[in-house]
Amino acid sequence: MSKETKDKPEEMASFFDLRAAGYEDHMQETINSFTQYYATVAVPIPHTTEPISVLDLGCGTGLELRWIFAQAPNAKLTCVDVSENMLKVLQRTYRERCDQIRLIQDSYVRWPFGQDQYDYVVSVMTMHHFVSEDKVALYKKIRQALKPGGQYIEGDYVVSPEKERELLETYWQLCGDDQADEGLYHVDVPCSLEVQKQLFETAGFQHFYVLFEEGEHFIYVVK
Ligand SMILES: C[S@@+](CC[C@H](N)C(=O)[O-])C[C@H]1O[C@@H](n2cnc3c(N)ncnc32)[C@H](O)[C@@H]1O
């Protein structure tokens, strides 16, 4: 595998800062069953009026929040994202719920999640920027942050093992060794379903099931 560094890809925060205004339209065009997809993210959360705690990693403009609030209108959300402009859109959309949403502008690689804090951790369309070792480290952090009995819901791309290898090769060529561990650059390295399952197992999750599947778009749940 060549690890020679070519021109650097765009940095993550500025990539999404530049695209925040058109982001939601872009996602509607990208995901065939867009509404069903985002609604399904919240399906594992039972209807409740309890102030359940939810951590959303890479929340972006908050597409999944609408559905989380539909299930749990009094939920307390902690939303982490590196992109200031994506968070600004979220803040505008959910201004009436500002007392329920804590916004953190930081990398969730750096930002500490704490221990036994959340009923649910959610991430949608963001983990495919990380190689396996970095994902396992994040999954361990997520597992620690969940309360006993809590669940992690992830929506992301899933690809064939062949495509996974090709994209990984490109990733190493673009990022080189030094940047490979921080998810600093916008490069897609999605996994196959088999690898994805193994990463969760390595991080200590015991139960895995697929909730949604359409083309390369998947939602799965672990606990
Ligand atoms: C494709 S968007 C997904 C946004 C939202 N979850 C959705 O599904 O619409 C990916 C988001 O992850 C954020 N992101 C990527 N890497 C991050 C990191 N290390 N820490 C925090 N946010 C990150 C980006 O800024 C971007 O807003």
The ligand as an ORCA input file, in Angstrom:
! r2SCAN-3c Opt
* xyz 0 1
  C     -22.392     14.632      6.207
  S     -22.559     15.681      7.615
  C     -23.810     14.851      8.579
  C     -24.618     15.817      9.397
  C     -25.861     15.223     10.049
  N     -25.527     14.208     11.007
  C     -26.758     14.657      8.963
  O     -26.856     13.421      8.817
  O     -27.315     15.444      8.214
  C     -21.096     15.275      8.547
  C     -20.920     16.222      9.727
  O     -19.912     15.686     10.599
  C     -19.101     16.756     11.035
  N     -17.811     16.201     11.446
  C     -16.943     15.482     10.702
  N     -15.882     15.108     11.433
  C     -16.082     15.632     12.685
  C     -15.349     15.590     13.895
  N     -14.182     14.952     13.986
  N     -15.864     16.211     14.970
  C     -17.051     16.876     14.900
  N     -17.795     16.945     13.775
  C     -17.319     16.324     12.684
  C     -19.034     17.695      9.847
  O     -18.649     19.002     10.211
  C     -20.445     17.613      9.312
  O     -21.292     18.584      9.841
*
